[in-house]
Amino acid sequence: PAPRSMPHGGRFSAALLLALPLALTYEQGEQITLYANKVGPFANPSELYQFFSLPFCRPKELEEKWLDLGEVLKGDRATKTLYDIRFRQNTQWQSLCKVTLDEEKAAKFKQAIVDDYYFELLLDDLPIWGYVGELETSAAPGLNDDNTTRYYLFTHLDFSLSYNEDHVIEVNVSADPLQRKDIGNAVGQSVEFTYAVRWQQTDVPFERRMERYSQYSFMPQSFEIHWLSIINSFVLVLLLTGFLAIILMRVLKNDFTRYTRADEEEEEEEETGWKL
């Protein structure tokens, strides 16, 4: 069967278009840092978690990338990974690490598969999206048509990268269904995560590499709604603050007027007293 393609940029984030990319250049064989950003359910793009909240292969010490305010508000938490990707250097197959699944780790992966979790990686500030795994439910013969559920975890990623001269232009990733792990009863078993890298040349200039992300409509709409909610919250806070300020000013004005009148009345009483 053909490999299952990962969702492209427009499905999850056109927000990167808000920032102009830096024209980073690389020499052949130079390492390019791959950052793990976040994970979350595909049905709810606003529900986001750190990538390493799931028991993937993680470095001994987590090193986070510097993010601007817009990226932080989007929920980005970019952290360095163990992937060794080098510019214009193909990798046929490479082991990343082995993870022994205990009950807690297996439960996290299974719940992520049930909720149809996707992950987001960043390579040269270009986003890469993929699914954590897939859920298969079928009727098992001989068992009175009871449903049999299998939790398949994608353990191998194929990176397809494009370059133009010394720039990274396009990044994609896919998972091979032949290299997946059924973790339904995998407690105590070891899962090996692997990857492959393939480079190809393209004629797309660096200045146009973000255009492909603007051709999709799913995430831009969700992202617009997300920012609209934030703007609505700020406007509501400003309106409430304005109303409270107006009420407070009116109360203070009435109190000031009342105290001023009281002082004037006292002065008039002193001036018109019988002793004068």
C-alpha positions as CSV (number, residue, x, y, z in Angstrom):
1,P,0.0,0.0,0.0
2,A,1.1,3.6,-0.6
3,P,2.4,5.6,2.3
4,R,-0.1,7.7,4.1
5,S,0.6,11.3,3.4
6,M,0.7,13.8,6.1
7,P,-1.5,16.9,6.2
8,H,0.0,19.9,4.4
9,G,0.6,23.4,5.7
10,G,-2.8,25.0,5.1
11,R,-4.6,22.4,7.3
12,F,-2.9,23.5,10.5
13,S,-1.0,26.8,10.2
14,A,-0.9,29.7,7.9
15,A,0.1,31.8,10.9
16,L,3.8,31.6,9.9
17,L,2.9,33.9,7.0
18,L,2.6,36.7,9.5
19,A,6.4,36.7,10.0
20,L,8.9,37.2,7.2
21,P,11.3,34.2,7.0
22,L,15.0,34.8,7.3
23,A,17.0,33.8,4.3
24,L,19.2,31.2,6.0
25,T,21.8,29.5,3.8
26,Y,23.4,26.1,4.2
27,E,26.4,24.3,2.9
28,Q,26.2,20.7,1.7
29,G,26.4,18.4,4.7
30,E,25.6,21.1,7.2
31,Q,23.2,20.0,9.9
32,I,19.8,21.6,10.0
33,T,18.1,21.6,13.4
34,L,14.7,20.0,13.4
35,Y,12.4,21.4,16.1
36,A,9.5,19.5,17.7
37,N,6.7,22.1,18.2
38,K,3.4,20.7,19.4
39,V,0.8,18.0,19.3
40,G,-3.0,18.1,19.5
41,P,-6.3,16.6,18.2
42,F,-7.0,17.3,14.6
43,A,-10.6,18.1,15.3
44,N,-9.7,20.9,17.7
45,P,-6.7,22.9,16.5
46,S,-6.8,25.2,19.5
47,E,-6.2,22.3,21.9
48,L,-2.4,22.1,21.9
49,Y,0.2,20.4,24.0
50,Q,4.0,20.2,24.0
51,F,5.4,17.7,21.6
52,F,7.2,15.8,24.4
53,S,4.1,15.4,26.4
54,L,3.9,12.2,24.5
55,P,6.8,9.7,25.1
56,F,8.6,10.3,21.8
57,C,12.4,10.1,21.6
58,R,13.6,13.1,23.5
59,P,17.0,14.6,24.3
60,K,18.5,14.4,27.8
61,E,18.2,18.1,28.1
62,L,15.4,20.0,26.3
63,E,16.6,23.1,24.5
64,E,13.8,25.4,23.4
65,K,14.0,27.8,20.5
66,W,13.5,31.5,21.0
67,L,10.0,32.5,20.0
68,D,8.3,35.8,19.4
69,L,5.1,36.9,21.0
70,G,2.9,35.9,18.0
71,E,4.4,32.3,18.1
72,V,3.8,32.1,21.9
73,L,0.2,33.2,21.5
74,K,-0.2,30.5,18.8
75,G,0.9,27.9,21.4
76,D,4.3,27.2,19.8
77,R,6.8,25.5,22.0
78,A,9.6,24.6,19.6
79,T,12.2,22.2,21.2
80,K,15.3,20.6,19.6
81,T,15.0,16.9,18.6
82,L,17.4,14.1,18.0
83,Y,16.9,14.0,14.2
84,D,20.2,14.4,12.3
85,I,19.2,16.1,9.0
86,R,22.0,17.5,6.9
87,F,21.6,19.8,3.9
88,R,21.4,17.9,0.5
89,Q,22.5,14.7,2.2
90,N,20.2,11.7,1.8
91,T,19.6,9.2,4.5
92,Q,18.2,5.8,3.5
93,W,17.4,4.6,7.0
94,Q,18.4,5.8,10.5
95,S,17.4,4.7,13.9
96,L,16.4,7.6,16.2
97,C,15.9,5.7,19.5
98,K,14.1,2.9,21.2
99,V,11.4,3.5,23.7
100,T,10.2,0.8,26.1
101,L,6.5,1.2,26.7
102,D,5.1,0.9,30.2
103,E,1.5,1.3,31.0
104,E,1.6,5.1,31.3
105,K,3.5,5.6,28.0
106,A,1.3,3.1,26.1
107,A,-1.8,4.7,27.5
108,K,-0.7,8.2,26.3
109,F,0.0,6.9,22.8
110,K,-3.3,5.0,22.6
111,Q,-5.3,8.1,23.7
112,A,-3.5,10.2,21.2
113,I,-4.3,7.8,18.5
114,V,-8.0,7.6,19.6
115,D,-8.2,11.5,19.5
116,D,-6.5,11.5,16.1
117,Y,-3.5,13.6,17.3
118,Y,-1.3,15.3,14.8
119,F,2.2,16.7,15.5
120,E,4.0,19.8,14.1
121,L,7.7,20.0,13.5
122,L,9.8,22.9,12.2
123,L,12.7,22.7,9.8
124,D,14.3,26.1,8.8
125,D,11.1,27.8,10.1
126,L,9.0,25.7,7.7
127,P,6.2,23.6,9.4
128,I,5.9,19.9,8.9
129,W,2.7,18.0,10.0
130,G,2.1,14.4,10.5
131,Y,-0.2,12.0,12.4
132,V,0.9,10.2,15.6
133,G,-0.9,7.0,14.4
134,E,-4.1,5.6,13.2
135,L,-7.0,3.6,14.7
136,E,-8.5,0.6,12.9
137,T,-11.7,-1.0,14.0
138,S,-12.9,-4.2,12.3
139,A,-15.2,-7.1,12.9
140,A,-13.1,-10.1,13.9
141,P,-14.3,-13.4,12.3
142,G,-15.3,-16.1,14.7
143,L,-15.9,-13.8,17.6
144,N,-19.6,-13.1,17.0
145,D,-18.7,-10.0,14.9
146,D,-17.3,-8.3,18.0
147,N,-15.3,-5.2,17.1
148,T,-11.5,-5.5,17.2
149,T,-9.7,-2.2,17.7
150,R,-6.0,-1.8,16.8
151,Y,-3.9,1.1,17.8
152,Y,-1.2,1.6,15.2
153,L,1.7,3.9,16.1
154,F,3.7,5.4,13.3
155,T,7.4,4.6,14.0
156,H,9.0,5.6,10.7
157,L,9.0,9.0,9.1
158,D,10.1,9.7,5.5
159,F,11.2,13.3,5.1
160,S,11.0,14.7,1.5
161,L,12.9,18.0,1.3
162,S,13.5,20.4,-1.6
163,Y,16.3,22.9,-2.1
164,N,17.2,25.7,-4.4
165,E,20.9,26.5,-4.4
166,D,21.8,26.9,-0.7
167,H,18.2,27.4,0.6
168,V,15.6,25.0,1.9
169,I,12.4,25.5,-0.1
170,E,9.9,22.8,0.8
171,V,9.5,20.2,3.5
172,N,7.1,17.2,3.6
173,V,6.8,14.1,5.7
174,S,5.0,10.8,5.3
175,A,4.6,7.6,7.3
176,D,5.0,4.1,5.8
177,P,2.0,1.9,6.9
178,L,4.3,-1.1,6.6
179,Q,6.4,0.3,9.4
180,R,3.9,0.8,12.1
181,K,3.5,-0.7,15.6
182,D,0.3,-2.1,17.1
183,I,0.5,-1.0,20.7
184,G,-2.8,-2.4,21.8
185,N,-0.9,-5.0,24.0
186,A,2.6,-3.6,23.8
187,V,3.2,-2.9,27.5
188,G,6.8,-4.0,28.2
189,Q,7.7,-4.1,24.6
190,S,10.4,-1.9,22.9
191,V,9.4,0.4,20.0
192,E,12.1,1.7,17.7
193,F,11.6,5.0,16.0
194,T,13.4,5.5,12.6
195,Y,13.5,8.0,9.8
196,A,14.8,8.6,6.2
197,V,15.6,11.8,4.4
198,R,15.5,12.5,0.7
199,W,16.5,15.7,-1.0
200,Q,15.5,17.0,-4.4
201,Q,16.2,20.2,-6.3
202,T,13.5,22.7,-7.2
203,D,13.2,25.9,-9.3
204,V,11.0,27.7,-6.7
205,P,12.9,30.8,-5.4
206,F,13.3,31.3,-1.7
207,E,11.0,34.4,-1.7
208,R,8.1,32.2,-2.9
209,R,8.5,29.2,-0.6
210,M,5.6,30.3,1.7
211,E,3.1,30.6,-1.1
212,R,2.1,26.9,-0.9
213,Y,0.8,27.5,2.6
214,S,-1.6,30.2,1.5
215,Q,-3.4,27.9,-1.0
216,Y,-5.3,26.0,1.6
217,S,-8.3,27.2,3.5
218,F,-8.7,24.9,6.5
219,M,-6.3,26.4,9.0
220,P,-6.5,30.0,7.9
221,Q,-10.2,30.0,8.9
222,S,-9.5,28.3,12.2
223,F,-6.6,30.6,12.8
224,E,-8.7,33.7,12.0
225,I,-11.4,32.5,14.4
226,H,-8.7,31.9,17.1
227,W,-7.4,35.4,16.7
228,L,-10.9,36.8,16.6
229,S,-11.6,35.2,20.0
230,I,-8.5,36.9,21.4
231,I,-9.4,40.2,20.0
232,N,-13.0,39.9,21.3
233,S,-11.6,39.2,24.7
234,F,-9.4,42.3,24.7
235,V,-12.3,44.4,23.4
236,L,-14.6,43.0,26.2
237,V,-12.0,43.9,28.8
238,L,-11.6,47.4,27.4
239,L,-15.4,47.9,27.4
240,L,-15.8,46.7,31.0
241,T,-12.9,48.9,32.1
242,G,-14.4,51.9,30.3
243,F,-17.8,51.3,31.9
244,L,-16.3,50.9,35.4
245,A,-14.3,54.1,34.8
246,I,-17.4,56.0,33.8
247,I,-19.3,54.8,36.8
248,L,-16.5,55.6,39.1
249,M,-16.1,59.1,37.6
250,R,-19.8,59.8,38.0
251,V,-19.7,58.7,41.6
252,L,-16.7,60.8,42.4
253,K,-18.2,63.8,40.6
254,N,-21.4,63.5,42.6
255,D,-19.4,63.1,45.8
256,F,-17.2,66.1,44.9
257,T,-20.3,68.2,44.1
258,R,-22.0,67.2,47.3
259,Y,-19.0,68.0,49.5
260,T,-18.5,71.3,47.6
261,R,-22.0,72.3,48.3
262,A,-21.7,71.3,52.0
263,D,-18.6,73.5,52.3
264,E,-20.4,76.5,50.7
265,E,-23.3,76.1,53.0
266,E,-21.0,76.1,56.0
267,E,-19.3,79.2,54.8
268,E,-22.7,80.9,54.3
269,E,-23.9,80.0,57.7
270,E,-20.7,81.5,59.3
271,E,-21.1,84.7,57.3
272,T,-24.8,85.2,58.1
273,G,-24.7,84.3,61.8
274,W,-26.5,86.4,64.4
275,K,-23.2,87.6,65.8
276,L,-22.5,89.5,62.7
